[in-house]
């Protein structure tokens, strides 16, 4: 691909660029997770129950699934820097609208629009982060961007929750708008001005949908990461009802899991640069083994806390899969990278739904661990099929 860059290599500062992109990840992570924590505050203000308010969360997730492929295809001819700035401006405007929402219907629409840039942003940001470092450091670069999202679970979400309790829930959405604008300014200031690929077009991006390697890698994420969400969704309920540690312990358990996600993102990014095919297997195998321990460990806070830290580390599966998509997507880089986040939102739907079925059947909140283990095994099988297909495609015809 031919690109025109207005900066010299010496002027490109990868660390600063990665930080700017991570700010966007922090904004998105804060919004995605904090909205759940703000339900008790905005539901009475909008005159709805907490149950109805949960549809606002679903509207955001639907926006992610829809927006990732649509915006990736529509932005195929855009320079990545321009596309990232536009996505963050849309994100900021949608959050300003959410902050001023006066009705449930309005909030539903604003949250759907808020979700639209999510997947496309992480996809394009990952590609930009990887483009400013040597090939052997791509996974580590992607991990730095994703660190913004994981740090949000430790810092951004609790801060937004405190805002909801003190000055008002609207400020929780407002702070995300400010973060998104800060990201747009930083990207405008520091990101290299690279022309869009000459071969870039909506048609070339759509070729990802006919690429078996892309589809199988996405399937691995949709199934394998479902286990993480199966457990994450019911950690709070497990802490209260199984561990019987009380509601006061929930923020600490979630924070420990969030720290695990931060550490895991850094470690797995380093590992996947060295062993790109082994890293996904290792993450999902560890995830499955840890989740088998979830039920017996959930009886005491002393055993639950270290276990959720380790399970949190397995939340870094997206990093090696994102790097693999760069290798197999060909001319459909933007769409494949964006679809990675659609796949993980599918996982976010599958995991909790299957765990809810097990819990409703009377197996208890701790059964989410067994559901998670099964999904991890499913992900391992999907990735084994992915590599087998790659080997078969690479073999010369006899």
C-alpha positions in Angstrom: 0.0 0.0 0.0 1.2 3.5 -0.8 0.9 6.1 1.9 1.9 9.8 2.0 3.2 10.9 5.4 3.8 14.6 6.2 5.9 13.8 9.3 9.4 12.4 9.3 10.0 9.2 11.2 11.9 11.2 13.8 8.9 13.4 14.4 6.5 10.5 15.0 6.3 9.7 18.7 4.7 6.3 19.2 4.4 6.6 23.0 2.5 9.9 22.7 0.3 8.6 19.9 -0.5 5.5 22.0 -1.4 7.6 25.0 -3.7 9.8 22.9 -5.4 6.7 21.5 -5.6 5.2 25.0 -7.5 8.3 26.2 -10.2 7.5 23.7 -10.2 3.9 25.0 -10.6 5.3 28.5 -13.5 7.4 27.5 -15.3 4.5 25.8 -14.6 2.1 28.7 -15.9 4.6 31.2 -19.1 5.1 29.2 -19.7 1.4 28.5 -19.3 0.2 32.1 -20.3 3.3 34.0 -23.8 3.4 32.4 -24.6 0.2 34.3 -23.5 1.8 37.6 -25.6 4.9 36.8 -28.9 3.1 36.3 -30.1 3.6 39.9 -29.7 7.4 39.4 -31.0 8.1 35.9 -33.9 5.6 36.0 -36.0 7.7 38.6 -35.1 10.9 36.8 -36.5 9.6 33.6 -39.5 8.0 35.3 -38.7 4.4 34.5 -37.8 1.2 36.5 -34.3 -0.2 36.8 -35.4 -3.1 34.6 -36.6 -0.8 31.8 -33.4 1.3 32.2 -31.3 -1.8 31.4 -32.6 -1.5 27.8 -30.4 1.6 27.6 -27.4 -0.7 28.0 -28.7 -3.0 25.3 -29.2 0.0 23.0 -25.5 0.9 23.4 -24.4 -2.7 22.7 -26.6 -2.7 19.6 -25.0 0.5 18.4 -21.6 -1.1 18.7 -22.6 -4.1 16.7 -24.2 -2.0 14.0 -21.7 0.8 13.9 -18.5 -1.1 13.7 -19.0 -2.6 10.2 -21.1 0.3 8.8 -18.6 3.0 9.8 -15.6 0.9 8.9 -17.0 0.5 5.3 -18.1 4.1 5.0 -14.8 5.4 6.2 -12.7 3.2 3.9 -11.5 6.1 1.9 -10.8 8.4 4.9 -7.4 8.9 6.3 -7.2 7.1 9.7 -6.4 10.3 11.6 -9.4 12.1 10.2 -11.7 9.1 10.8 -10.6 8.8 14.5 -11.2 12.5 15.1 -14.6 12.3 13.5 -15.5 9.2 15.6 -14.5 10.9 18.8 -16.5 14.1 18.0 -19.6 12.0 17.3 -19.0 10.2 20.6 -18.7 13.5 22.5 -21.8 15.0 20.9 -23.8 11.8 21.7 -22.7 11.9 25.3 -23.6 15.6 25.7 -27.1 14.6 24.4 -27.2 11.8 26.9 -26.3 14.1 29.7 -29.3 16.4 28.8 -31.8 13.6 28.1 -35.2 14.4 29.4 -37.0 11.1 28.4 -36.5 7.4 28.3 -37.0 7.4 24.5 -34.5 10.1 24.0 -31.9 8.4 26.2 -32.5 5.1 24.2 -31.7 6.9 21.0 -28.7 8.8 22.4 -27.1 5.6 23.8 -27.6 3.8 20.5 -25.8 6.7 18.7 -23.1 6.6 21.4 -22.4 3.0 20.7 -22.0 3.5 16.9 -18.3 4.8 17.0 -17.2 2.3 19.6 -16.0 -0.7 17.5 -14.8 1.4 14.6 -12.7 3.6 17.0 -10.9 0.6 18.5 -10.4 -1.0 15.2 -8.9 2.1 13.5 -7.0 3.1 16.7 -5.4 -0.4 16.8 -4.3 -0.1 13.2 -2.8 3.3 13.8 -1.1 2.2 17.0 0.5 -0.7 15.1 1.5 1.4 12.1 3.9 3.5 14.1 6.0 0.7 15.6 8.0 -2.2 14.1 6.1 -5.3 13.0 7.3 -7.3 16.0 5.8 -4.8 18.5 2.3 -4.6 17.0 0.5 -6.6 19.8 2.2 -4.5 22.4 1.0 -1.3 20.6 -2.6 -2.6 20.4 -2.4 -3.5 24.1 -1.4 0.0 25.0 -4.6 1.3 23.3 -6.7 -1.3 25.0 -5.1 -0.4 28.4 -7.2 2.8 28.3 -10.4 0.7 28.3 -9.2 -1.6 31.1 -7.9 1.3 33.3 -11.4 2.8 32.9 -12.8 -0.2 34.8 -10.6 0.7 37.8 -10.7 4.5 37.7 -13.3 5.9 35.3 -16.2 3.8 36.4 -15.9 4.4 40.1 -15.4 8.1 39.5 -18.5 8.3 37.3 -20.4 6.4 40.0 -19.3 8.9 42.6 -20.5 11.7 40.4 -23.8 10.0 40.1 -24.1 9.8 43.9 -23.0 13.4 44.6 -23.4 16.0 41.9 -25.7 14.0 39.6 -25.8 11.2 37.0 -25.7 13.7 34.1 -22.1 14.6 35.0 -21.1 11.0 34.5 -22.0 11.2 30.8 -20.6 14.8 30.6 -17.1 13.7 31.8 -17.0 11.1 29.0 -17.8 13.9 26.4 -14.8 15.9 27.7 -12.5 12.8 27.5 -13.6 12.1 23.9 -12.9 15.7 22.9 -9.5 15.5 24.6 -8.7 12.4 22.6 -9.8 14.2 19.3 -7.5 17.1 20.1 -4.6 14.9 21.0 -5.0 12.8 17.8 -5.3 16.0 15.7 -2.0 17.3 17.3 0.2 14.2 17.4 -1.1 11.5 15.0 0.8 11.2 11.7 -1.0 12.6 8.6 -1.2 9.6 6.4 -3.3 9.5 3.3 -6.0 6.8 3.0 -4.8 3.6 1.2 -5.1 4.1 -2.5 -6.7 0.6 -2.7 -9.1 1.5 0.1 -12.8 1.3 -0.9 -16.0 0.1 0.6 -15.8 -2.9 -1.7 -12.3 -3.9 -0.6 -13.4 -3.6 3.0 -16.4 -5.8 2.4 -14.0 -8.6 1.2 -13.5 -9.4 4.9 -16.9 -10.9 5.0 -15.8 -13.5 2.4 -12.5 -14.2 4.2 -12.7 -17.5 6.1 -9.7 -16.6 8.3 -11.3 -13.3 9.3 -14.6 -15.0 10.1 -13.1 -17.9 12.1 -11.0 -15.4 14.1 -14.1 -13.4 14.9 -15.9 -16.6 15.9 -13.1 -17.4 18.3 -13.6 -14.1 20.0 -17.4 -14.3 20.0 -17.4 -17.7 21.7 -14.1 -17.7 23.7 -14.6 -14.3 25.3 -18.2 -15.1 26.2 -16.9 -17.0 29.2 -15.3 -13.9 30.7 -18.6 -12.0 30.4 -20.5 -14.9 31.9 -18.5 -14.5 35.1 -18.1 -10.7 35.0 -21.9 -10.1 34.8 -22.6 -12.1 38.0 -19.5 -11.3 40.1 -21.4 -8.7 42.1 -24.4 -11.1 42.7 -21.9 -13.9 43.6 -20.1 -11.6 46.1 -23.4 -10.6 47.8 -25.4 -13.9 47.8 -22.8 -16.7 47.7 -19.7 -15.2 49.3 -22.1 -13.2 51.6 -19.5 -10.4 51.9 -22.2 -7.7 51.5 -22.7 -5.0 49.0 -19.9 -2.9 50.5 -17.4 -5.6 49.2 -18.6 -5.4 45.6 -16.7 -2.3 44.4 -13.4 -3.8 45.8 -14.0 -7.2 44.0 -14.8 -5.4 40.7 -11.7 -3.1 41.2 -9.5 -6.2 41.7 -10.9 -7.7 38.6 -10.3 -4.4 36.7 -6.6 -4.3 37.9 -6.3 -7.9 36.6 -7.6 -6.7 33.2 -5.0 -3.9 33.1 -2.1 -6.3 34.0 -3.4 -9.0 31.6 -3.6 -6.5 28.7 0.1 -5.6 29.2 1.3 -9.1 29.7 -0.7 -10.7 26.9 0.4 -7.9 24.5 4.0 -8.8 25.2 3.4 -12.5 24.9 1.5 -12.3 21.6 4.3 -10.5 19.9 6.5 -13.5 20.6 4.0 -16.3 20.3 1.1 -15.0 18.2 -0.6 -18.4 17.7 0.1 -19.8 21.2 -1.1 -16.6 23.0 -4.9 -17.0 22.3 -4.7 -20.7 23.2 -2.9 -19.9 26.4 -5.4 -17.1 27.4 -8.4 -19.3 26.8 -6.9 -22.4 28.5 -6.1 -20.3 31.6 -9.5 -18.8 31.5 -11.2 -22.2 31.4 -9.1 -23.6 34.2 -9.6 -20.6 36.4 -13.4 -20.6 35.8 -13.6 -24.2 37.0 -12.3 -23.0 40.3 -14.8 -20.1 40.5 -17.6 -22.1 42.2 -15.4 -23.6 45.0 -13.5 -20.3 45.4 -16.7 -18.2 45.7 -17.4 -19.3 49.3 -14.9 -16.9 50.8 -13.7 -13.4 50.0 -10.1 -14.5 50.6 -10.2 -17.0 47.8 -12.6 -15.1 45.5 -10.4 -11.9 45.3 -7.2 -13.5 43.9 -9.2 -15.7 41.5 -11.2 -12.7 40.0 -7.8 -10.9 39.6 -6.5 -13.8 37.5 -9.8 -14.1 35.6 -9.6 -10.4 34.9 -6.2 -11.0 33.3 -7.8 -13.4 30.7 -9.9 -10.4 29.6 -7.0 -9.6 27.3 -8.0 -12.0 24.6 -8.9 -9.2 22.2 -5.2 -8.2 21.8 -3.8 -11.3 20.1 -7.0 -11.7 18.0 -6.7 -8.1 16.9 -3.1 -8.7 15.8 -4.1 -11.8 13.9 -6.8 -10.0 12.0 -4.2 -7.5 10.8 -2.3 -10.5 9.3 -5.2 -12.2 7.6 -7.5 -9.3 6.6 -5.6 -8.3 3.4 -7.2 -5.1 2.0 -10.0 -5.2 4.5 -8.0 -4.0 7.5 -10.4 -1.4 8.9 -13.6 -3.6 8.7 -11.8 -6.7 10.2 -10.4 -4.7 13.1 -13.7 -3.0 13.8 -15.6 -6.3 13.6 -13.4 -7.7 16.4 -15.3 -5.4 18.8 -18.6 -6.4 17.3 -17.6 -10.0 18.0 -16.8 -9.2 21.6 -20.2 -7.5 22.0 -21.7 -10.7 20.7 -19.7 -12.5 23.4 -21.2 -9.9 25.9 -24.6 -11.1 24.9 -24.0 -14.8 24.7 -22.1 -15.3 28.0 -24.5 -13.6 30.4 -27.5 -15.1 28.6 -26.2 -18.7 29.0 -25.1 -18.0 32.6 -28.6 -16.6 33.3 -30.1 -19.8 32.0 -28.0 -21.9 34.4 -28.8 -19.6 37.3 -32.6 -19.7 36.5 -32.3 -23.5 36.4 -31.3 -23.5 40.1 -27.6 -24.0 39.8 -26.7 -20.7 41.6 -24.7 -17.7 40.7 -21.4 -19.6 41.0 -22.5 -21.8 38.0 -21.5 -18.9 35.8 -18.0 -20.2 36.2 -18.9 -23.5 34.7 -20.7 -21.8 31.8 -17.5 -19.6 31.3 -15.3 -22.7 31.3 -17.4 -24.4 28.6 -17.3 -21.2 26.4 -13.5 -21.0 26.9 -13.2 -24.6 25.6 -15.5 -23.6 22.7 -13.2 -20.7 21.9 -10.1 -23.1 21.9 -11.9 -25.4 19.4 -12.8 -22.4 17.2 -9.1 -21.2 17.2 -7.8 -24.7 16.5 -10.2 -24.8 13.5 -8.9 -21.4 12.5 -5.2 -22.5 12.4 -6.1 -25.8 10.7 -7.9 -23.9 8.0 -4.9 -21.6 7.6 -2.5 -24.5 7.2 -4.8 -26.2 4.7 -5.1 -23.0 2.7 -1.3 -22.6 2.7 -0.6 -26.2 1.6 0.2 -26.5 -2.1 -2.6 -28.3 -4.1 -1.7 -31.9 -4.9 
